[in-house]
Amino acid sequence: MKIAMAQLNYHIGHFEHNLNKMLEAVDTAKQQGADIVVFGELAVTGYPPRDFLEFNDFILQSEAAIQRLADAAVGIAVVVGAPCRNPLPEGKDLYNSAFFLYEGKILHKQHKALLPTYDVFDEYRYFEPAKEFKTVEFKGKKIALSVCEDIWNVGNENPLYTICPLDEMSDENPDFILNLSASPFNYKHADNRENVLRENVARYKVPMFYVNHVGSQTEIIFDGGSIVMSPDGNCYDEMPYFEECIRTYELSLVKQGGVKNTQNRNKIALIHDAIVMGIKDYFRKLGLKSAILGLSGGIDSALLGLGKSSIHDLDRDDVVAPDGFFRSLGTK
């Protein structure tokens, strides 16, 4: 079996943009011979959708996009994150879910159980936690679906939550785990993610495919770095940081392990690339074409090396910055 991981840059609430990106990725995954293509957490809506989730029209557009993806899942399964209505009157109106789509149908839905309410996260405000956990069978393999935080409650002396969702599926003996994530950047987080995935495969003895977002959503930056982890605890592959990427992996080779392939995690380089992506996406997603740069004459000016005391028509020759900085922003 071949599994494709699609690490993409989504736009919150821009359903047409997100859907077209995913449909193109489905076609690419088919060309790569994949049996399954996996997208990130709440990929259909973009993450975090926040109060948009309270509008019925928003959920209707999400549901329409899910059906379009299901219709495109011909000869290949699509696993994607999206909100899902809670049919029960009790509790929150929505789940944060992983959908398993194939041949025009929703074959399976696994809701997220562990809903973070710290740092930039406020998920319990909008979502009902999952209470049922089941694997899905596809082409003779049992697959455990999980969503972001659901893999983070292992190996903690003082765990934040009372359950480990994958423990609830372990009796079904899954062949591998798919984790759909939206994991924000900080320069230490890549090491933490790798360690968490390693703890999970040590616990469950099966490969894990972890798919993250890439790109900036206003103040939140996603660095990518999606990971394939073999049961031997080696990082079989790690996708690039701050780049969209689609790669396909042969499950039997991942299970064998013995391969370790990670990206360079130089702190300064990661912070630089995060700043560049944050500025680029902020301008692009808001439709901004220009800006005024105001410098006070203090430490900010000193760091940039400003050569003029007043700014009227600033171009790149007026500012001393690291090689490639303006080129990486796409400025003249």
Secondary structure as a PSIPRED ss2 file (coil, helix, strand):
# PSIPRED VFORMAT (PSIPRED V4.0)

   1 M C   1.000  0.000  0.000
   2 K E   0.000  0.000  1.000
   3 I E   0.000  0.000  1.000
   4 A E   0.000  0.000  1.000
   5 M E   0.000  0.000  1.000
   6 A E   0.000  0.000  1.000
   7 Q E   0.000  0.000  1.000
   8 L C   1.000  0.000  0.000
   9 N C   1.000  0.000  0.000
  10 Y C   1.000  0.000  0.000
  11 H C   1.000  0.000  0.000
  12 I C   1.000  0.000  0.000
  13 G C   1.000  0.000  0.000
  14 H C   1.000  0.000  0.000
  15 F H   0.000  1.000  0.000
  16 E H   0.000  1.000  0.000
  17 H H   0.000  1.000  0.000
  18 N H   0.000  1.000  0.000
  19 L H   0.000  1.000  0.000
  20 N H   0.000  1.000  0.000
  21 K H   0.000  1.000  0.000
  22 M H   0.000  1.000  0.000
  23 L H   0.000  1.000  0.000
  24 E H   0.000  1.000  0.000
  25 A H   0.000  1.000  0.000
  26 V H   0.000  1.000  0.000
  27 D H   0.000  1.000  0.000
  28 T H   0.000  1.000  0.000
  29 A H   0.000  1.000  0.000
  30 K H   0.000  1.000  0.000
  31 Q H   0.000  1.000  0.000
  32 Q C   1.000  0.000  0.000
  33 G C   1.000  0.000  0.000
  34 A C   1.000  0.000  0.000
  35 D C   1.000  0.000  0.000
  36 I E   0.000  0.000  1.000
  37 V E   0.000  0.000  1.000
  38 V E   0.000  0.000  1.000
  39 F C   1.000  0.000  0.000
  40 G C   1.000  0.000  0.000
  41 E C   1.000  0.000  0.000
  42 L C   1.000  0.000  0.000
  43 A C   1.000  0.000  0.000
  44 V C   1.000  0.000  0.000
  45 T C   1.000  0.000  0.000
  46 G C   1.000  0.000  0.000
  47 Y C   1.000  0.000  0.000
  48 P C   1.000  0.000  0.000
  49 P C   1.000  0.000  0.000
  50 R H   0.000  1.000  0.000
  51 D H   0.000  1.000  0.000
  52 F H   0.000  1.000  0.000
  53 L H   0.000  1.000  0.000
  54 E H   0.000  1.000  0.000
  55 F C   1.000  0.000  0.000
  56 N H   0.000  1.000  0.000
  57 D H   0.000  1.000  0.000
  58 F H   0.000  1.000  0.000
  59 I H   0.000  1.000  0.000
  60 L H   0.000  1.000  0.000
  61 Q H   0.000  1.000  0.000
  62 S H   0.000  1.000  0.000
  63 E H   0.000  1.000  0.000
  64 A H   0.000  1.000  0.000
  65 A H   0.000  1.000  0.000
  66 I H   0.000  1.000  0.000
  67 Q H   0.000  1.000  0.000
  68 R H   0.000  1.000  0.000
  69 L H   0.000  1.000  0.000
  70 A H   0.000  1.000  0.000
  71 D H   0.000  1.000  0.000
  72 A H   0.000  1.000  0.000
  73 A C   1.000  0.000  0.000
  74 V C   1.000  0.000  0.000
  75 G C   1.000  0.000  0.000
  76 I C   1.000  0.000  0.000
  77 A E   0.000  0.000  1.000
  78 V E   0.000  0.000  1.000
  79 V E   0.000  0.000  1.000
  80 V E   0.000  0.000  1.000
  81 G E   0.000  0.000  1.000
  82 A E   0.000  0.000  1.000
  83 P E   0.000  0.000  1.000
  84 C E   0.000  0.000  1.000
  85 R E   0.000  0.000  1.000
  86 N C   1.000  0.000  0.000
  87 P C   1.000  0.000  0.000
  88 L C   1.000  0.000  0.000
  89 P C   1.000  0.000  0.000
  90 E C   1.000  0.000  0.000
  91 G C   1.000  0.000  0.000
  92 K C   1.000  0.000  0.000
  93 D C   1.000  0.000  0.000
  94 L E   0.000  0.000  1.000
  95 Y E   0.000  0.000  1.000
  96 N E   0.000  0.000  1.000
  97 S E   0.000  0.000  1.000
  98 A E   0.000  0.000  1.000
  99 F E   0.000  0.000  1.000
 100 F E   0.000  0.000  1.000
 101 L E   0.000  0.000  1.000
 102 Y E   0.000  0.000  1.000
 103 E C   1.000  0.000  0.000
 104 G C   1.000  0.000  0.000
 105 K E   0.000  0.000  1.000
 106 I E   0.000  0.000  1.000
 107 L E   0.000  0.000  1.000
 108 H E   0.000  0.000  1.000
 109 K E   0.000  0.000  1.000
 110 Q E   0.000  0.000  1.000
 111 H E   0.000  0.000  1.000
 112 K C   1.000  0.000  0.000
 113 A C   1.000  0.000  0.000
 114 L C   1.000  0.000  0.000
 115 L C   1.000  0.000  0.000
 116 P C   1.000  0.000  0.000
 117 T C   1.000  0.000  0.000
 118 Y C   1.000  0.000  0.000
 119 D C   1.000  0.000  0.000
 120 V C   1.000  0.000  0.000
 121 F C   1.000  0.000  0.000
 122 D C   1.000  0.000  0.000
 123 E H   0.000  1.000  0.000
 124 Y H   0.000  1.000  0.000
 125 R H   0.000  1.000  0.000
 126 Y C   1.000  0.000  0.000
 127 F E   0.000  0.000  1.000
 128 E C   1.000  0.000  0.000
 129 P C   1.000  0.000  0.000
 130 A C   1.000  0.000  0.000
 131 K C   1.000  0.000  0.000
 132 E C   1.000  0.000  0.000
 133 F C   1.000  0.000  0.000
 134 K C   1.000  0.000  0.000
 135 T C   1.000  0.000  0.000
 136 V E   0.000  0.000  1.000
 137 E E   0.000  0.000  1.000
 138 F E   0.000  0.000  1.000
 139 K C   1.000  0.000  0.000
 140 G C   1.000  0.000  0.000
 141 K E   0.000  0.000  1.000
 142 K E   0.000  0.000  1.000
 143 I E   0.000  0.000  1.000
 144 A E   0.000  0.000  1.000
 145 L E   0.000  0.000  1.000
 146 S E   0.000  0.000  1.000
 147 V E   0.000  0.000  1.000
 148 C H   0.000  1.000  0.000
 149 E H   0.000  1.000  0.000
 150 D H   0.000  1.000  0.000
 151 I H   0.000  1.000  0.000
 152 W C   1.000  0.000  0.000
 153 N C   1.000  0.000  0.000
 154 V C   1.000  0.000  0.000
 155 G C   1.000  0.000  0.000
 156 N C   1.000  0.000  0.000
 157 E C   1.000  0.000  0.000
 158 N C   1.000  0.000  0.000
 159 P C   1.000  0.000  0.000
 160 L C   1.000  0.000  0.000
 161 Y C   1.000  0.000  0.000
 162 T C   1.000  0.000  0.000
 163 I C   1.000  0.000  0.000
 164 C C   1.000  0.000  0.000
 165 P H   0.000  1.000  0.000
 166 L H   0.000  1.000  0.000
 167 D H   0.000  1.000  0.000
 168 E H   0.000  1.000  0.000
 169 M H   0.000  1.000  0.000
 170 S H   0.000  1.000  0.000
 171 D H   0.000  1.000  0.000
 172 E H   0.000  1.000  0.000
 173 N C   1.000  0.000  0.000
 174 P C   1.000  0.000  0.000
 175 D C   1.000  0.000  0.000
 176 F E   0.000  0.000  1.000
 177 I E   0.000  0.000  1.000
 178 L E   0.000  0.000  1.000
 179 N E   0.000  0.000  1.000
 180 L E   0.000  0.000  1.000
 181 S C   1.000  0.000  0.000
 182 A C   1.000  0.000  0.000
 183 S C   1.000  0.000  0.000
 184 P E   0.000  0.000  1.000
 185 F C   1.000  0.000  0.000
 186 N C   1.000  0.000  0.000
 187 Y C   1.000  0.000  0.000
 188 K C   1.000  0.000  0.000
 189 H H   0.000  1.000  0.000
 190 A H   0.000  1.000  0.000
 191 D H   0.000  1.000  0.000
 192 N H   0.000  1.000  0.000
 193 R H   0.000  1.000  0.000
 194 E H   0.000  1.000  0.000
 195 N H   0.000  1.000  0.000
 196 V H   0.000  1.000  0.000
 197 L H   0.000  1.000  0.000
 198 R H   0.000  1.000  0.000
 199 E H   0.000  1.000  0.000
 200 N H   0.000  1.000  0.000
 201 V H   0.000  1.000  0.000
 202 A H   0.000  1.000  0.000
 203 R H   0.000  1.000  0.000
 204 Y H   0.000  1.000  0.000
 205 K C   1.000  0.000  0.000
 206 V C   1.000  0.000  0.000
 207 P C   1.000  0.000  0.000
 208 M E   0.000  0.000  1.000
 209 F E   0.000  0.000  1.000
 210 Y E   0.000  0.000  1.000
 211 V E   0.000  0.000  1.000
 212 N C   1.000  0.000  0.000
 213 H C   1.000  0.000  0.000
 214 V E   0.000  0.000  1.000
 215 G E   0.000  0.000  1.000
 216 S E   0.000  0.000  1.000
 217 Q E   0.000  0.000  1.000
 218 T C   1.000  0.000  0.000
 219 E C   1.000  0.000  0.000
 220 I E   0.000  0.000  1.000
 221 I E   0.000  0.000  1.000
 222 F E   0.000  0.000  1.000
 223 D E   0.000  0.000  1.000
 224 G E   0.000  0.000  1.000
 225 G C   1.000  0.000  0.000
 226 S C   1.000  0.000  0.000
 227 I E   0.000  0.000  1.000
 228 V E   0.000  0.000  1.000
 229 M E   0.000  0.000  1.000
 230 S C   1.000  0.000  0.000
 231 P C   1.000  0.000  0.000
 232 D C   1.000  0.000  0.000
 233 G C   1.000  0.000  0.000
 234 N C   1.000  0.000  0.000
 235 C E   0.000  0.000  1.000
 236 Y E   0.000  0.000  1.000
 237 D E   0.000  0.000  1.000
 238 E E   0.000  0.000  1.000
 239 M C   1.000  0.000  0.000
 240 P C   1.000  0.000  0.000
 241 Y E   0.000  0.000  1.000
 242 F C   1.000  0.000  0.000
 243 E C   1.000  0.000  0.000
 244 E C   1.000  0.000  0.000
 245 C E   0.000  0.000  1.000
 246 I E   0.000  0.000  1.000
 247 R E   0.000  0.000  1.000
 248 T E   0.000  0.000  1.000
 249 Y E   0.000  0.000  1.000
 250 E E   0.000  0.000  1.000
 251 L H   0.000  1.000  0.000
 252 S H   0.000  1.000  0.000
 253 L H   0.000  1.000  0.000
 254 V H   0.000  1.000  0.000
 255 K H   0.000  1.000  0.000
 256 Q H   0.000  1.000  0.000
 257 G C   1.000  0.000  0.000
 258 G C   1.000  0.000  0.000
 259 V C   1.000  0.000  0.000
 260 K C   1.000  0.000  0.000
 261 N C   1.000  0.000  0.000
 262 T C   1.000  0.000  0.000
 263 Q C   1.000  0.000  0.000
 264 N C   1.000  0.000  0.000
 265 R C   1.000  0.000  0.000
 266 N C   1.000  0.000  0.000
 267 K H   0.000  1.000  0.000
 268 I H   0.000  1.000  0.000
 269 A H   0.000  1.000  0.000
 270 L H   0.000  1.000  0.000
 271 I H   0.000  1.000  0.000
 272 H H   0.000  1.000  0.000
 273 D H   0.000  1.000  0.000
 274 A H   0.000  1.000  0.000
 275 I H   0.000  1.000  0.000
 276 V H   0.000  1.000  0.000
 277 M H   0.000  1.000  0.000
 278 G H   0.000  1.000  0.000
 279 I H   0.000  1.000  0.000
 280 K H   0.000  1.000  0.000
 281 D H   0.000  1.000  0.000
 282 Y H   0.000  1.000  0.000
 283 F H   0.000  1.000  0.000
 284 R H   0.000  1.000  0.000
 285 K H   0.000  1.000  0.000
 286 L H   0.000  1.000  0.000
 287 G C   1.000  0.000  0.000
 288 L C   1.000  0.000  0.000
 289 K C   1.000  0.000  0.000
 290 S C   1.000  0.000  0.000
 291 A C   1.000  0.000  0.000
 292 I C   1.000  0.000  0.000
 293 L C   1.000  0.000  0.000
 294 G C   1.000  0.000  0.000
 295 L C   1.000  0.000  0.000
 296 S C   1.000  0.000  0.000
 297 G C   1.000  0.000  0.000
 298 G C   1.000  0.000  0.000
 299 I H   0.000  1.000  0.000
 300 D H   0.000  1.000  0.000
 301 S H   0.000  1.000  0.000
 302 A H   0.000  1.000  0.000
 303 L H   0.000  1.000  0.000
 304 L H   0.000  1.000  0.000
 305 G C   1.000  0.000  0.000
 306 L C   1.000  0.000  0.000
 307 G C   1.000  0.000  0.000
 308 K C   1.000  0.000  0.000
 309 S C   1.000  0.000  0.000
 310 S C   1.000  0.000  0.000
 311 I C   1.000  0.000  0.000
 312 H C   1.000  0.000  0.000
 313 D C   1.000  0.000  0.000
 314 L C   1.000  0.000  0.000
 315 D C   1.000  0.000  0.000
 316 R H   0.000  1.000  0.000
 317 D H   0.000  1.000  0.000
 318 D H   0.000  1.000  0.000
 319 V C   1.000  0.000  0.000
 320 V C   1.000  0.000  0.000
 321 A C   1.000  0.000  0.000
 322 P C   1.000  0.000  0.000
 323 D C   1.000  0.000  0.000
 324 G C   1.000  0.000  0.000
 325 F H   0.000  1.000  0.000
 326 F H   0.000  1.000  0.000
 327 R H   0.000  1.000  0.000
 328 S H   0.000  1.000  0.000
 329 L H   0.000  1.000  0.000
 330 G C   1.000  0.000  0.000
 331 T C   1.000  0.000  0.000
 332 K C   1.000  0.000  0.000
